Amino acid sequence: MNRIISKDNQIYKLCSKLAFRKYREAFGKYLIEGDRLLDEALKTGQRLDAVIALEGKKLPEHLPCKVVFMEKTLFEKLSQTEASQGVLAIVEKTVMGEADFLKQIQTKSGNVVLLDRLQDPGNIGTILRTADAAGYSGLMTIKGTADLYAPKIVRAAAGSLFRMPVFAADCPKQAVSILKAAGKTILATGFDTELCYYDVDMRNNIGLIIGNEGNGISADLMNMAHQVIRIPMDGNIDSLNAAVAAGILMYESVRK
C-alpha cells in the first residue's frame, strides 16, 4: 500500500499547488473531492492521475490510476470541505479548442450560455449544473471570469463540469464570433427593453449572456447581441441573483 506521511511527498506537493489557479493552468490538472464526484468522474471517463484517500477509507475496486493513502493530518490540510468524505483525485483537464467547441455546440438543443466575468463560485457552479440539466450544449467564459476548475465551483457543479463542453474565450469579440459561426441568436439581459424573455423563442440555437454580478453585461457584448430581453419584476426589486436569473432563462427552452 502506498502511504503518504510527509509534506515532501511529490503527490502532496502537487495537490497543495492545485489549490491555486496558476498551477491548475500550468499543469492542466485540478482536484475533485468526495465520493460522488469521484463516481461521476469514473462514469464519464475522466482521466485521473491519482486517487488520494484518507487512511482506512474504502475505495471502489479497479481504479484506473495510481491510488495512495494519506495520514489524517496531511489529508486535512488538503481537504476543501468541512466534513470531508476522505477521498481526493487529481483530474486532467479536458482541453477543447475553438473548432472542437464549435462542433459540440451544434448538437442537442444547440443552446449555449456565455458567462461575462462572473466571479462568485456558487453562481458559476449552479449555472453549469442548470445548463447541463436544461440540455444546453456548451458553456463559454470571457476572460475575467473565475476559474471553472476552482474547488468551490467544481463542487457546486456536482459533476456537470465533466459533461458540459466548455471554452474560455479571450475577449467578447472571439466569443461572439464563435456563436455567430454556429448560427446562434445572441440574447443579452437588460432593463432598457420592453421585450420579455417569454416572448422570445429560446428553444434552440441561442447564445445566452449572463453578466457580472455587480456590473452586468459589458457594453461590447450588449452592443453585439441580437436582442436584449428582460425578466419582469414587481416591487422595488431591480435585479436577481445571477444564477437565479440564468436558471429562469435557461429553463424557458425546456418549458417551450
Buried (B, 14 or more C-beta within 10 A) or exposed (E): EEEBEEEEBEBBEBBBBBBEEEBBBEBEBBBBBBBEBBEBBBEEEBEBBBBBBBBEBEBEEEBEBEBBBBEEEBBEEBBBEEEBBBBBBBBEBBEBEEEEBBEBBBEEBBBBBBBBBBBBBBBBBBBBBBBBEBBBBBBBBBEEBBBBBBBBBBBBBBBBBBBBBBBBBEEBEBBBBBBBEBEBBBBBBBEEEEEEBBEBEBBBBBBBBBBBBEEBBBEBBBEBBBBBBBBEEEEEEEBBEBBBBBBBBBBBBEEE
